[in-house]
Amino acid sequence: MKSLIEQIPPIFKNMYVLGTVFFIVWLMIFDSNDILTQLSLRKKEADLQQTQRYYQKQIETVKTDREALFSNQDLLERIAREKYYMRAEGEDVYVIVPESTDEWVK
């Protein structure tokens, strides 16, 4: 029966091959930039790019709404009156508040 060292192929007895294999294993497993870290960073990058695309679409929507708002005086006036309770000179603004459910208010 052959000894254990004689059963190893000669290519794996070469010190350069052993050093290269050790170096590759070290980089893949023990290094700070190992494969698991790289995969998690790529996933995080993909998530961030998706978030960036979402916000880019939101920016375009807001720009479109802004242009429509500033180009249409009637729309601007309606938004100012409804949202910010602004009024024209000589007008009165009445804000109707729903009735409270407190017992002392009747």
N, C-alpha and C positions, 0 to 999 in steps of 0.2 A: 504494500500500500504506500502510495506516495505521501510524502510529508505535506503538510499544509502549505508551506511556502512554495513548493514545486507545483501545486495545483493552481496558483495564481497566474493568470496570463502575463507574459513578459511586458505588455504595454502598461500594466498597472504597477510594475516594479520601478518604472522610470520616475525619478524624483521630480521632473518637470510636470509630468502628468499628475502626480500626487499633489504637488503644490497648486496647480491650476484647479483641480477638483476641490481641494480644501478652500481655496480663495472663492470659488463660485458658491460653495455651500455657505461660507461665511457671509457673503454678500446677500444671499437669498434668505437667510434665517436670522443671523445675529446682528446685522448692521442696522443703523438707525433708519435707513431707507430700504427696508426689506420689502418683500412682495406684498405682505398684508397691509403695510402702511401705504404703499403705492396704490393698492386697490381701493382703500378707504379714501385716499385723497382724490382719486379719479371719480369716485361716486359723489364726493362732496362737490367737486368741480362741476359735475353734470347737474347736480341740484341747484348750484348757484347760477349756472347758465340758464336753467329753466326759470328761476326766479327773475333773472335779468330780463329774459324775454317777456315775462308777464308784466313787469314794471314798464318796459318799453311800450307795450301795447296800451297800458294805462296812461302813460304820458301822451301818446298819440290821441287817445280818446279825450283827455282833458284839453289838449291843444285845439282839437276840433270843436269841442263845446265852448271853449273860450272865444274862438274866432266867431262862432255863431252868436254868442252872447253879445259881443262888442259890435258886431255888424248889424244886429237887429235891435233897434231902439225899443220897440214894443216888448220884446222878450226881456231886455234888460230892466225895463220899468216893472214888468210883472214879477220878476224874481226879487227886485228890491222891495216891492210892496209886500209880497207874500213871506219872504224869508226874513227880511230885516225890518219890517213894519215901518218902512219909510212912507212919507205922504207928500202930496203936492201942497203948495201953499194954499191955505184956505180950506183944506180938507180936515176932517176928523177921522182918526183911526180908532176903531172899536175892536178890542180883542175879546173874544168870547171864550171863557174858561168853563170847562165842564163842572157841573154841580158837585160839590164835595159830599162825601158820605158821612161826615161828622154829625153827631146828634145835635149839637148846639146850633148848627146852621140849618134854619128852616125857612 
